[in-house]
């Protein structure tokens, strides 16, 4: 162990792998190992910036715990000699912080990935994590809003501000989330070079995976109206959706917009921006869309991720089953 007693968290958990690693106060060798792991996630695994930030936060909290637990900066040797009890103590500490079972499972996954990297690079070997079981995660299904509610959200998105261009922006974003099934990060990552929108839009999603989504006329018109009204210069390499100061819009602003809208419309707390993506998939399925097509439109890596939407629309599936199954087609005597 090395280093004076100090707060292990020294800055923000975003930036280059080296910058992020510098936020975490471990021994120099450990910090270098963290930087190497984040670089691996970025270049080899092609993880998204949000995923990198989540992993970095998990590691920062881990080293913060070790700082108190070991009374100093953790070294590679310390990492190699941690026991099952040490890891359990860390996870218990995170539970006391209020982390959900899902977040605890992700934290454990982060640590396992980090330790696999250490072993792969010949830096440290510790198999204690293999003796820990991930917590059971309660099964949950997507919570979309109804078709009527989705349309009401779009219709009311532009009524919360007196600034015409901001109203047009909010309407355009809300329309894209529902009409194209985009994640917030995907919509806000669009640049001016993406407009004017055509019949299709190329989206780069999680893991830098690209997909093509169709663009409805209503979505194109909403974006065109916003572009026409926006007072900020929109160069081709500049962000499409901007805030008051002309910088790329923060996802938090869209979340706040939805919070106000759902309160006004009497919708539940589950009516979030991401719920519009859920609604996109569920409503397509209800209208007879097939799972494989919906999987491609959402950019899901596996069909199992898309199949959860069948649990949302069981009544519709039962109706299709009753009409289509051969046993139901027997001629009446």
Order of alpha helices (4+ residues) and beta strands (2+ residues): alpha-alpha-alpha-alpha-alpha-alpha-alpha-alpha-alpha-beta-beta-alpha-alpha-alpha-alpha-alpha-alpha
